[in-house]
C-alpha cells in the first residue's frame, strides 16, 4: 500500500490531476484539501506502490498546471495514515450536509413537479 500526494494551483487543476491519476492506474482518492482559498489543492490517493507512482508521475506531467509538489510514500508510517484519515473524516463531515441539502432539494423538486401534474 502507498499514498500519493500531488499539490496543484487551483481546483480545476486539482480535478484534472485526479482524473488523470484515476484513469492512469488502479488508485482511489483518500482525501483532498484546499488551502489559501482554493488556490492550492492537495490530493491524496491510495493504491499499490507501482500504481500510485505511475499515477502521480502521469498527473504531474499531464496536468493543466505544473504541480507545486508531489510525493509517493510506500508503506506509510501509521502516523501518516492517521493524518490522512483525519483529513478524510473532515471531508466526509463536509459532504454530509451537502448530501442532505441535495436530498431536500430533490424532494422539493419532486413535490413541485407532482403538484404541476395534478
C-alpha positions, 0 to 999 in steps of 0.5 A: 500500500502507498499514498500519493500526494500531488499539490496543484494551483487551483481546483480545476487543476486539482480535478484534472490531476485526479482524473488523470491519476484515476484513469492512469492506474488502479488508485482511489482518492483518500482525501483532498484539501484546499488551502489559501482559498482554493488556490492550492489543492492537495490530493491524496490517493491510495493504491499499490506502490507501482500504481500510485507512482505511475499515477502521480508521475502521469498527473504531474506531467499531464496536468493543466498546471505544473504541480507545486509538489508531489510525493509517493510514500510506500508503506506509510508510517501509521502516523501518516495514515492517521493524518490522512484519515483525519483529513478524510473524516473532515471531508466526509463531515463536509459532504454530509450536509451537502448530501442532505441539502441535495436530498431536500432539494430533490424532494422539493423538486419532486413535490413541485413537479407532482403538484404541476401534474395534478 
